């Protein structure tokens, strides 16, 4: 069987029409593959991000008249959301895929600051008060899960009940690879 091809365990029908099994589906701008690796989605985000950079390079590039503070604000408000779209869903992707997103951030921060090659990426991050992208995604995911727990709509609030129960933790998402477990507010 080829890579990415799904061998359907059974045939699904909807109103007497057969539903075709596919290896990847795009839903609300999120590319979801059958193995939940999110490689295609992260590749798509990278391509989309560099397309946006070509539009904004005159504002954030090396020869831009903007101050560094304004470049950082532009990155955080306009460009970073492009590469973190849907991250509460794909934030637990493999480290190799997450590294692609961090490399994108490293490159654009280096362009924004016009830093020479010998300056370390963590120095640039510290100087700009910018956190690694994995930390940002973790904070973003925690905020989403907190908002689900405290939502007024009972259907949305009940979404945490559909996760696989873990014997030691009340909430399944508290046992992810985050350092501190997430507890409801």
Secondary structure, 3 states (H helix, E strand, C coil): CCCCCCCCCCCEEECCEEECCCCEEEECCEEEECCCCCHHHHHHHHHHHHHHHHHHHHHHCCCCCCCHHHHHHHHHHHHHHHHCCCHHHHCCCCHHHHHHHHHHHHHHHHHHHCCCCCCCHHHHHHHCCCCCHHHHHHHHHHHHHHHHHCCCCHHHHHHHHHCCCCCCCCCHHHHCCCCCCCCCC
